[in-house]
Structures are given as C-alpha cells and as structure tokens.
C-alpha cells in the first residue's frame, strides 16, 4: 500500500510497519498496528499479492514494484485502500499515510522494502467533514456534496479566490494611500510653481526688448511648464485631476495618433494597430487618454532597446461578476478595452504590483520619473475603469485599460480657439493662505488693470465682504486653513453679494468642488499653476456669465417675458417662428433663454458644446443658431465656421463679452449680442434673423 510523509499524522496513533523481502514482496515481519489495520491475518511468509488479494487493482502492488525496480522511495498521504478486515466481511475503506523505503544490500542491490505507515482514517474523515461544513457555511448556496474530494477542491478554489480578493484590496488600499500622499505633495508643488510662474510672467513684461533677458525668462518658464506636467501626473495618479470627458470612439482616436506615435517610437519599433469592428464608445478625457497611450508606448519602446514590435489594440470587453469578485475595484459590465503589447524585456513577477506606484521605475537612473504608469493608473481609475498588466520576463508585457462603455453618440473634437486676452477695471477679492502665491496673483491681476483686494483665509474674506466695499469677483483657493471651507465661503459671499462671480483655484482639488472626477455643476476652476493669459480669459468668462445670469434672474415670470418679447417683436415688424439651436455651456443661462424662446413660439434645441450642437444640426433642420463664443474645448467661432460650411444660409447669432471678436475672426454673423443682454435683445435678434431674406432657404 502507499503514502506521504507522516507530518500530518496523529501522534497518538501507533505506526504500522511490515518488512517485505524480495521481488515478490514477502512479509518478513509485521507489527501489531499493521495487523490490526489489515484484520489480524497471518501474513508472515506470504507474498503481498497472496496475503492481501482484495488490494489487487488498487495500485499499491504496482507502487511496490516501482520502488523495488527503480530503487526510489515512495511517500504518500491520505491514500485510500479497500480492505477485507474480517472473513466474509464487505470491503472497508481506510485512509493511510505511508512510506515505502527500499532496503539495499552491501552490493547496492534491493533486498526488500521497509513499510512505515499510519492509519489516518478517523482524522481524514473528520477533516473532510469539517471542510465540507466550512464550504457550506461560506458559500451558502452550495449543498453538501456526496464526494468529499469534490468538497475539498471547491474549498481550495474558494480559498484561492478569497486570497486573491484580499491581495487586490490590500493593493487598492496602498495605492489609495499613495494617491492621498502625492495629491498633497502636488498641492504644495503647484503653489511653488505658481509663485515662480507668476513672477516670471510679470518679469517678462519688464524686460521686454532685452533679448538676452527675454531668452532666460522664457527658458525659466519652460522649466515651470515641465514642473507643472510633473505635478499633473501626480494629480492624475492621485485621482485629483478634474477631467473634461468626451464621448469618443477610441479606435478612431488611436488611428489619429498614428503619426505622433511613430515619431515618438522611432524607426526601430514596428507599430501595429488592431481595431475591432463595431467598437463601442467610451466617455473619456481626450487629453488624458492620449497621454496614457503615449506613455505606454514610450515605456514599451524603452523596454525594447534593440527594436521590437508594439501592438495597440482596441476592442469591446465584458467584465463579469466572477472577474469583479476577484478584483476589488471592478464593477461588472461592458467596457472598451485598450491594450498595449510589446516584445520587450518583460517585468519580474515580484515587481508587477509596484509598477503603478509613483516614482517607481525599472529604468536606469535618469531615464525616467517613474510617473508615466502612475498617471495612467490614476486617470483610468478616475474615469471609472480598470487596469490589468500581464508580463513575462524575456517575452514582453501587455497592459490593458478597460474604460466604461457609454451609449451616447461620438463627440466631434477640434483644437481649442483661444479667447482674446484682456483685462478690466472690476474689483476682485483674492483669498489665498500662501503669502507668496497671494501676492503673485495680486500682481498678475493688477497688471491686467483690475482693482484687487486680498485676504489670507475665509473668515478674513467675509470681513472684507461685510465692510460694504463693492466686489465683482471672489477668486479663492480651494484648500485653505480654518473652520470655514472655500465652498462655504463662496455660498456665504453670494448670500451677501448675489451678483458676485466666483472663481476657484487650486493645485489639488480634494473633494471640495470635484466629485466623480468632474467639477460640480456651476463651479468654475482655474488649476495651478496658471498663466497670465489663462487667468485673464477665465476672469472675463466668469464675469460675463455672472452678468448674464443677473439679467436673466431679473425676469419676474415667463408671462412678463412673453409680453416684453411680443412688444419687441411688434416694434421690429412682422415676425415668424422657426427652429432655434441654442448653444451655451452655462446650464442656468441656457435653460432660461430656451424657455424665453419657446414661449415666443420657437422650437428650441439645446446644446452645451460644439459637438452636441453639430449633432443636433445633423438630426434637425435649424433656422437660427445662437451660440456663446466661450464654449469649452471648441469655441463658438469655430463652431460657427463648421456649421456654416454645412449650411451656408444658417443665421448665426453670437453671445460674447467681446463684441469685436466674430468680426476679427472673419465670421459673418446675423447679430452679436454683448453680455449681458436682455431677453428683448435676444428675441429681437432672432426675429430679425428669421425675417432676413439672406437666411431663408433657397
């Protein structure tokens, strides 16, 4: 019979050991424990096949032959054997642990086999019953099986799943802790960069004309830009980067990156893209997914110093409940998968769990920051997705990004057209606890012509507001000390000054104004470090929107609006109704204007940005398009150009804080409404456009 080492045996049960001689395995000796096991038979002098005929076919005789012929010990555990322990009795199932040890002569030949074993039947049955009970208690949906072996295998599988889930949870907790740490570091780092950047921009204006000084200042600004990119990667890893997601077809997006990728990879890397047919759309920040794919491509290139092949694929994927149970941070459902595979050196198994940690790198010193994969990890997590890495040393690495599927139509993407950079004379209250950052902001705003007040923290800012001094904009950092948080400061300030515009700034948003990776509705944010130009545009944007909201909020009721609009229409002559496409990213302004136009009898289509506006035009005939110039990503000017190319006789009305902007851009407008404009101004402009023969369909 057979066995394994006796470490699992009960120490209170005596060992059974016979001594077998010769090739026929004749019993030379058998102790009491062994005789008790086999039923007290007289076996000494008998060959094992004659002494235990019922064991034939159970494999033990063959094991003995193998030990004798191959001169190799055999060890077995929990080995089942059927024995007839009493004359004419049925076979009885027992479990034994045993060792077959060959006995050698002085010449080195095998003379016999020493058998050492333990009857562990009671222990085996108790353990199997306990395992079956545990299986039933843990899973609660699986009934006890008749086969104890099946129960054991299921229990082992469940244990493996539980261990994998615990490992994933520990990894997720470690990454979350690192994210909080890096987010805090990014906040301080961005404050330092803002001080440097602001002063350099002010200095650049002072040294204008001094070519040598200008060059040095520009070089320093370039260093700030690189530092800002580093901080941005830290924020992306910590999932503290406010995203601007768009509905994308990832396959088309990857194809559009082909030239950029080939330049970044070099001639020694063969690039192949594999895009599945019928690819779903995903809601993702275009800039972030571009950076992610580029980072993965560059990492793959560095892993193939002698050249190789890089494959980028995109396909539909389903992550089921079983997969989600094994990965703590995954929600089951439909995803768009982006995979990047290289034929490089691969990553050792012991390093796989660390590759997404910030500043961890397998590259030589000076060859990388260790933030590329961290950025990818944080961005995908913040987008509601999942990252999986597969690697084998010497074979290569595959990193798969799973981005949640959406059912909306794809957004059109275009380069952002910058609004004009100009200042103003309004009064701005700057609230910032870092003295140097505050003074830099004050300097930039003063240079733009604004009157600037300042406060170190929220309570001090409220004191300034309560003093009665007129204030147009509250420009406040998100993260500040003290009992009053910035969002609460903004709320209290607007209670006191209803016409106040609010602009937040931060190098680290935490969860104060960003939830689900996106800015809260109605919140305006300028991320640090920012440039003079970005600050100028954002201030004018929030001022124009606030003034427009003020005008619209003065409307006492839609009935009065209707009356005034009707009067304006009578004064301007006979009018007609039509289909108006209203494009405005501020929800309050858009909905109020839409109600106004609808009361006047127009069919109103609403859009928050250029892509959704073009989609609306494709689905419905439009007579007049009213668009804000300062739309996100794609400006209203660029939208108008695209819309007029599709429908040359479309009447376009611009809403803007810069009345000369459309003319400078060379776009023919039916009217330009300067913010703030009244409802009567809008109704009159729409009526005039509908009555103008130039915009009538041919």
Secondary structure as GFF3:
##gff-version 3
##sequence-region A 1 698
A	DSSP	three_ten_helix	6	8	.	.	.	ID=ss1
A	DSSP	beta_strand	18	21	.	.	.	ID=ss2
A	DSSP	beta_strand	26	30	.	.	.	ID=ss3
A	DSSP	alpha_helix	32	38	.	.	.	ID=ss4
A	DSSP	alpha_helix	48	51	.	.	.	ID=ss5
A	DSSP	three_ten_helix	53	55	.	.	.	ID=ss6
A	DSSP	alpha_helix	60	70	.	.	.	ID=ss7
A	DSSP	beta_strand	74	83	.	.	.	ID=ss8
A	DSSP	beta_strand	92	104	.	.	.	ID=ss9
A	DSSP	beta_strand	110	119	.	.	.	ID=ss10
A	DSSP	alpha_helix	121	139	.	.	.	ID=ss11
A	DSSP	alpha_helix	148	206	.	.	.	ID=ss12
A	DSSP	alpha_helix	211	237	.	.	.	ID=ss13
A	DSSP	beta_strand	245	248	.	.	.	ID=ss14
A	DSSP	alpha_helix	250	256	.	.	.	ID=ss15
A	DSSP	alpha_helix	258	265	.	.	.	ID=ss16
A	DSSP	beta_strand	269	275	.	.	.	ID=ss17
A	DSSP	beta_strand	281	285	.	.	.	ID=ss18
A	DSSP	alpha_helix	286	302	.	.	.	ID=ss19
A	DSSP	beta_strand	308	319	.	.	.	ID=ss20
A	DSSP	alpha_helix	321	326	.	.	.	ID=ss21
A	DSSP	beta_strand	333	342	.	.	.	ID=ss22
A	DSSP	three_ten_helix	349	354	.	.	.	ID=ss23
A	DSSP	alpha_helix	372	382	.	.	.	ID=ss24
A	DSSP	beta_strand	386	392	.	.	.	ID=ss25
A	DSSP	beta_strand	396	406	.	.	.	ID=ss26
A	DSSP	beta_strand	427	431	.	.	.	ID=ss27
A	DSSP	alpha_helix	435	447	.	.	.	ID=ss28
A	DSSP	beta_strand	451	455	.	.	.	ID=ss29
A	DSSP	alpha_helix	458	466	.	.	.	ID=ss30
A	DSSP	beta_strand	473	477	.	.	.	ID=ss31
A	DSSP	alpha_helix	486	496	.	.	.	ID=ss32
A	DSSP	beta_strand	501	506	.	.	.	ID=ss33
A	DSSP	beta_strand	514	515	.	.	.	ID=ss34
A	DSSP	beta_strand	518	519	.	.	.	ID=ss35
A	DSSP	beta_strand	525	527	.	.	.	ID=ss36
A	DSSP	alpha_helix	532	553	.	.	.	ID=ss37
A	DSSP	alpha_helix	558	571	.	.	.	ID=ss38
A	DSSP	beta_strand	579	583	.	.	.	ID=ss39
A	DSSP	alpha_helix	587	599	.	.	.	ID=ss40
A	DSSP	beta_strand	603	607	.	.	.	ID=ss41
A	DSSP	alpha_helix	610	619	.	.	.	ID=ss42
A	DSSP	beta_strand	624	628	.	.	.	ID=ss43
A	DSSP	alpha_helix	636	646	.	.	.	ID=ss44
A	DSSP	beta_strand	651	656	.	.	.	ID=ss45
A	DSSP	alpha_helix	661	664	.	.	.	ID=ss46
A	DSSP	beta_strand	671	674	.	.	.	ID=ss47
A	DSSP	alpha_helix	679	691	.	.	.	ID=ss48
A	DSSP	three_ten_helix	693	695	.	.	.	ID=ss49
###
